Amino acid sequence: MIDPGHGGYDEGGRSSDGRIVENVYNLMISNKIKTLLEKEGVNAPIKHLYNSAAIADLEKKYDEVFADREELRREVEDLKNQLARNKKLNEEIAEYLKNEAVKKRKAVYGNTVFIRGLIEISNICKNDCLYCGIRCSNKTCDRYRLTKDEILSCCDEGYSLGFRTFVMQGGEDLHFTDELLIEIISEIKQKYPDCAVTLSLGERSYESYKKLYDAGADRYLLRHETADEEHYNKLHPEKMSYKTRMECLKNLKEIGFQTGCGFMVGSPYQTTENIAKDLKFIEEFSPEMCGIGPFIPHNATEFKDFPSGDVDLTCFLLSVIRLIKPTILLPATTALGTAEQGGREKGILCGANVIMPNLSPHSVRKKYELYNNKLISGNESAQEIENLKNSMKNIGYEIVTDRGDIKR
């Protein structure tokens, strides 16, 4: 493997006149090395050439930088041809992995798709994650917090529509004490004993997690965000700790929760090595659930000008994760549907088997804006479920009324 040092969207440095771009030259040099090695019979793939959007961006730079230099122009054309060959090979690999992932998924879960009723209970958060639209420093965020009765009303509506899992998700809002959450969880489980309760409420102490589990909560989602500490520190403020995040995940597993982790694809400063570490972490941690979706910037964060993550790469990684753990519960996330029309369906076709429609009151759905232009249906929940059933049916899958627990 030849590592050019810069690739994808990371262009490296530029000359003072802005014409000479580091990653262009690095890739050209790497291409020369690759040619020499291959003449000696050595297979030497070049790193970073997985992102189709990045490749198109590089080609544009090549045209700008080398338009008036014929010798270099020929070398650039050779590199363009190589990029095209790599792209075709990557597409063939992705198609193969997709087909294998679907086989594994169908062997375990058939054509069923599990739905989770998402209730976004609060967009108030004490944290200041650098990528997040509801970070505490965002003064433009229209804050809200659902009452216990509003949350229970969402569950009532969801149960009548066929939901058998309710996911309470929110920022780290100190209003939701252990006592209040225990009260809410207990009432849901008492009224709907055939339902699962999933929580996604961030980092808490071991004692807090244990109380929530003992109250009847079944699952807990806590994205690890990245399995690389240096990368984690680039995405979070100093007071947040990679070690704390990993300790929380370990505690959740130890307590007995069905535990979910996950990461953003294409997050700022993410490298191929970071993604490899994420996949290795998933293999070793062996979560019951894993949520991944493309990074989408929010205009009230310092990452507002960073590009969104690649949908094709996200789907490729969904297939890889399904192959790593065939029984895993794998959502086609809202972010995937936001990044591309039909993105959730595309995710299902690559090995995902969970969709999380929104049961939150319509009045607050737009306020829970983690990223720009979040996919929000204007339909009533009943109509939204009917639309989802039809879209799944059109691609050969079926939404079922089921808790949707992992198959051991």
C-alpha positions in Angstrom: 0.0 0.0 0.0 1.4 3.4 -1.1 0.4 6.3 1.2 0.7 9.6 -0.6 0.3 11.5 2.7 -2.7 13.5 1.6 -5.7 12.3 -0.3 -9.5 12.7 -0.5 -10.5 16.2 0.5 -7.3 16.8 2.4 -5.2 18.8 -0.1 -2.3 19.5 2.2 -0.3 22.7 1.5 -0.4 25.1 -1.4 2.3 27.3 -3.0 2.2 31.0 -2.3 0.4 31.6 -5.6 -2.1 28.9 -4.8 -1.4 26.9 -8.0 0.8 24.1 -6.6 -1.3 21.7 -4.5 0.5 19.2 -2.3 -1.9 16.2 -2.8 -1.7 16.6 -6.6 2.1 16.2 -6.5 2.0 13.5 -3.8 -0.4 11.4 -5.9 1.7 11.9 -9.0 4.8 10.8 -7.3 2.9 7.8 -5.8 1.7 6.9 -9.2 5.3 6.8 -10.5 6.3 4.6 -7.6 3.3 2.4 -8.3 4.3 2.0 -11.9 7.9 1.1 -11.1 6.8 -1.5 -8.5 4.3 -3.1 -10.8 7.0 -3.5 -13.4 8.7 -5.7 -10.8 5.5 -7.7 -10.2 4.5 -6.0 -7.0 0.9 -5.1 -6.4 0.9 -1.6 -4.9 -2.5 0.1 -4.5 -2.6 3.8 -3.7 -4.4 4.8 -0.5 -7.1 7.4 -0.3 -8.8 6.7 -3.7 -12.1 5.4 -2.3 -14.1 8.6 -2.4 -15.8 9.3 -5.8 -16.6 12.9 -4.8 -12.9 13.5 -3.8 -11.7 12.0 -7.0 -13.8 14.4 -9.1 -12.5 17.3 -7.0 -8.9 16.2 -7.6 -9.5 15.9 -11.3 -10.7 19.5 -11.3 -7.6 20.6 -9.5 -5.4 18.8 -12.0 -7.1 20.7 -14.9 -6.5 24.0 -13.1 -2.9 23.4 -12.1 -1.5 21.7 -15.2 -3.5 23.2 -18.1 -0.5 24.9 -19.6 2.2 22.2 -19.0 2.1 19.5 -21.6 4.5 17.0 -20.1 2.8 17.1 -16.7 -0.6 17.1 -18.5 0.2 13.7 -20.0 1.2 12.4 -16.5 -2.1 13.8 -15.1 -4.0 12.0 -17.9 -2.3 8.7 -16.9 -3.3 9.3 -13.3 -6.9 10.1 -14.3 -7.1 6.8 -16.1 -5.8 5.1 -13.1 -8.4 6.8 -10.9 -11.1 5.7 -13.3 -9.8 2.1 -13.1 -9.7 2.3 -9.3 -13.2 3.7 -9.2 -14.5 0.8 -11.3 -12.7 -1.7 -9.1 -14.1 -0.1 -6.0 -17.6 -0.2 -7.4 -17.2 -3.9 -8.2 -15.9 -4.6 -4.7 -18.7 -2.6 -3.1 -21.3 -4.5 -5.2 -19.8 -7.9 -4.2 -19.8 -6.9 -0.5 -23.3 -5.6 -0.7 -24.5 -8.9 -2.1 -22.7 -10.9 0.5 -24.0 -8.6 3.3 -27.6 -9.0 2.1 -27.2 -12.8 2.0 -26.0 -12.8 5.7 -28.8 -10.4 6.7 -31.5 -12.5 5.0 -30.1 -15.7 6.6 -30.6 -14.2 10.0 -33.6 -11.8 9.7 -35.1 -12.7 6.3 -36.8 -9.7 4.6 -38.0 -8.1 7.8 -37.3 -4.5 8.7 -37.6 -3.4 12.4 -39.0 0.0 13.2 -38.1 2.0 16.3 -40.3 4.9 17.5 -37.8 7.8 18.0 -38.8 10.3 20.7 -36.4 13.3 20.8 -37.1 14.3 24.4 -34.8 17.4 24.7 -32.4 19.5 22.6 -30.8 21.0 25.7 -27.3 19.7 26.2 -24.5 20.5 28.6 -21.8 19.5 26.1 -20.2 21.5 23.3 -19.3 18.8 20.7 -17.7 20.7 17.8 -19.9 19.1 15.1 -23.3 19.2 16.8 -26.1 21.6 16.1 -27.5 21.4 19.6 -24.2 22.1 21.3 -24.5 24.3 24.4 -22.7 27.3 22.8 -25.2 27.5 19.9 -27.2 30.6 20.9 -29.5 30.3 17.8 -30.9 26.9 18.8 -34.5 27.0 19.8 -34.4 24.9 23.0 -37.2 22.6 24.2 -37.8 19.8 26.6 -40.7 17.3 26.5 -42.7 16.6 29.7 -43.3 13.1 31.0 -46.9 13.3 29.8 -45.8 14.3 26.3 -43.3 11.4 26.1 -46.0 8.9 27.3 -48.4 10.3 24.7 -45.8 9.7 22.0 -45.6 6.1 23.1 -49.4 5.7 23.1 -49.6 6.9 19.5 -46.6 4.7 18.5 -48.1 1.6 20.0 -51.3 2.0 18.0 -49.2 2.3 14.9 -47.3 -1.0 15.5 -44.2 0.2 17.2 -42.8 -2.2 19.8 -39.6 -0.3 20.6 -39.5 3.3 21.8 -36.2 5.2 21.6 -35.8 8.2 24.0 -33.0 10.3 22.6 -31.8 13.7 23.7 -28.9 16.0 24.6 -27.3 15.6 28.0 -30.0 17.6 29.8 -29.5 17.6 33.5 -33.3 18.0 34.0 -33.7 14.3 33.2 -32.5 12.9 36.5 -32.3 9.2 37.3 -35.5 9.5 39.3 -37.5 11.2 36.5 -36.2 8.7 33.9 -37.0 5.7 36.1 -40.6 7.0 36.5 -41.0 7.4 32.7 -39.4 4.0 31.9 -41.5 2.2 34.6 -44.7 3.7 33.3 -43.9 2.7 29.7 -43.0 -0.9 30.7 -46.1 -1.2 32.9 -48.4 -0.1 30.2 -46.7 -1.8 27.3 -44.9 -4.9 28.7 -44.4 -6.3 25.2 -42.2 -3.3 24.2 -38.6 -2.5 24.5 -37.3 0.8 25.8 -34.1 2.2 24.2 -32.2 5.1 25.7 -29.8 7.4 23.9 -29.0 10.1 26.5 -25.2 10.3 26.5 -22.6 9.7 29.1 -23.8 8.9 32.7 -22.2 7.2 35.7 -22.2 3.4 36.1 -24.7 3.8 39.0 -27.0 5.8 36.8 -26.9 3.3 34.0 -27.6 0.5 36.5 -30.7 2.3 37.9 -32.1 2.8 34.4 -31.5 -0.8 33.5 -33.1 -2.1 36.7 -36.1 0.2 36.0 -36.7 -1.8 32.7 -34.6 -0.1 30.0 -33.5 -2.7 27.5 -31.0 -1.0 25.2 -28.7 1.9 25.2 -27.2 3.7 22.2 -24.0 5.7 22.7 -21.9 6.4 19.6 -18.2 6.0 20.2 -17.7 8.6 17.4 -14.2 7.4 16.7 -11.9 4.6 18.0 -8.9 6.9 17.7 -8.2 9.2 20.7 -6.4 11.8 18.7 -9.3 12.0 16.3 -11.8 12.1 19.2 -10.0 15.2 20.6 -10.4 17.0 17.3 -14.1 16.6 17.4 -14.8 17.4 21.1 -13.9 20.2 23.6 -11.1 19.6 26.0 -13.4 18.7 29.0 -14.7 15.7 27.1 -12.7 12.5 27.2 -12.2 9.6 24.9 -11.4 7.3 27.8 -14.7 8.3 29.5 -16.7 7.5 26.3 -15.1 4.1 26.1 -15.6 3.5 29.8 -19.3 4.3 29.5 -19.6 1.7 26.6 -17.8 -0.9 28.7 -20.1 -0.2 31.7 -23.3 -0.5 29.5 -22.2 -3.9 28.3 -21.2 -5.1 31.8 -24.6 -4.0 33.2 -26.5 -6.1 30.6 -27.8 -3.5 28.2 -28.2 -4.4 24.5 -25.5 -1.8 23.6 -25.1 0.3 20.5 -22.1 2.2 19.3 -21.4 4.1 16.0 -19.6 6.8 14.2 -20.0 9.5 11.5 -18.6 8.6 8.0 -16.5 11.5 6.6 -16.3 13.4 9.9 -13.7 16.2 10.0 -10.1 15.0 10.0 -11.2 11.4 9.6 -8.6 9.2 7.8 -8.7 5.7 6.4 -6.8 4.5 9.4 -9.6 6.0 11.7 -12.2 4.0 9.8 -10.1 0.9 10.0 -9.9 1.4 13.8 -13.6 1.9 14.0 -14.3 -1.4 12.2 -11.8 -3.2 14.4 -13.4 -1.7 17.5 -16.8 -2.9 16.3 -15.5 -6.4 15.8 -13.9 -6.6 19.2 -16.6 -4.8 21.2 -19.3 -6.8 19.4 -22.2 -4.4 20.0 -25.8 -5.5 19.6 -26.5 -2.3 17.5 -24.4 0.0 15.5 -25.4 3.4 14.0 -23.4 5.0 11.3 -24.3 7.7 8.9 -22.6 10.3 6.7 -21.3 13.4 8.5 -23.5 16.4 7.6 -22.3 19.9 8.8 -24.4 22.3 10.8 -24.1 26.0 10.0 -23.7 27.0 13.7 -20.6 24.9 14.3 -16.9 25.5 13.4 -17.2 22.6 11.0 -19.9 24.4 8.9 -17.6 24.5 5.8 -16.5 20.9 5.9 -17.9 18.6 3.1 -20.6 16.1 4.0 -19.6 12.4 4.2 -19.9 10.2 1.2 -23.2 8.2 0.9 -21.6 5.4 -1.1 -18.8 4.9 1.4 -21.4 4.8 4.2 -23.3 2.1 2.4 -20.1 0.2 1.7 -19.3 0.3 5.5 -22.8 -0.9 6.3 -22.1 -3.9 4.2 -18.7 -4.4 5.9 -20.3 -4.2 9.4 -23.0 -6.7 8.5 -20.3 -9.1 7.4 -18.3 -8.5 10.6 -21.3 -9.3 12.7 -24.2 -10.9 10.8 -26.7 -10.7 13.7 -26.2 -7.0 14.4 -29.1 -4.6 14.4 -28.0 -2.0 11.9 -30.1 1.2 11.2 -30.4 3.0 7.9 -30.1 6.3 9.6 -32.0 9.6 9.2 -28.7 11.2 8.1 -28.4 8.7 5.2 -31.9 9.8 4.1 -31.0 13.4 4.5 -27.8 13.1 2.5 -29.4 11.5 -0.5 -33.0 11.0 -1.6 -33.8 7.3 -1.1 -30.7 7.0 1.2 -32.5 4.9 3.8 -33.7 2.5 1.2 -30.2 2.3 -0.2 -28.9 1.5 3.3 -31.4 -1.4 3.7 -30.2 -2.8 0.3 -26.7 -2.8 1.6 -27.4 -4.8 4.8 -29.2 -2.5 7.2 -32.4 -3.8 8.9 -33.7 -1.1 11.2 -35.4 2.3 10.5 -36.2 4.8 13.2 -39.2 7.0 12.2 -39.8 10.1 14.4 -42.7 10.0 16.9 -41.8 13.3 18.5 -44.5 16.0 18.4 -44.4 17.9 15.1 -43.9 21.2 17.0 -40.3 20.1 18.1 -39.0 17.9 15.3 -37.3 20.7 13.4 -35.7 22.0 16.7 -33.8 18.8 17.2 -31.4 19.8 14.4 -28.1 18.0 14.9 -27.0 18.9 11.3 -28.3 21.0 8.4 -31.5 20.2 6.6 -32.4 17.1 8.7 -34.9 14.9 7.0 -38.3 15.7 8.6 -41.6 14.3 7.3 -44.5 16.8 7.2 -46.9 13.8 7.4 -48.8 12.6 10.4 -47.1 9.5 11.9 -49.7 7.1 10.6 -49.2 8.4 7.0 -45.4 8.3 7.5 -45.5 4.6 8.5 -47.7 3.8 5.5 -45.3 5.5 3.2 -42.3 3.6 4.8 -44.1 0.3 4.4 -44.7 1.0 0.7 -41.1 2.1 0.1 -39.8 -1.0 1.8 -42.2 -3.2 -0.1 -41.0 -1.6 -3.4 -37.4 -2.9 -2.7 -38.5 -6.3 -1.5 -38.6 -5.8 2.3 -41.4 -5.8 4.9 -41.8 -3.7 8.0 -43.0 -5.9 10.9 -44.6 -5.3 14.3 -41.9 -6.6 16.6 -39.6 -5.6 19.4 -36.8 -6.5 17.0 -34.3 -7.9 19.4 -30.9 -9.2 18.3 -30.8 -12.9 17.3 -28.1 -14.6 19.3 
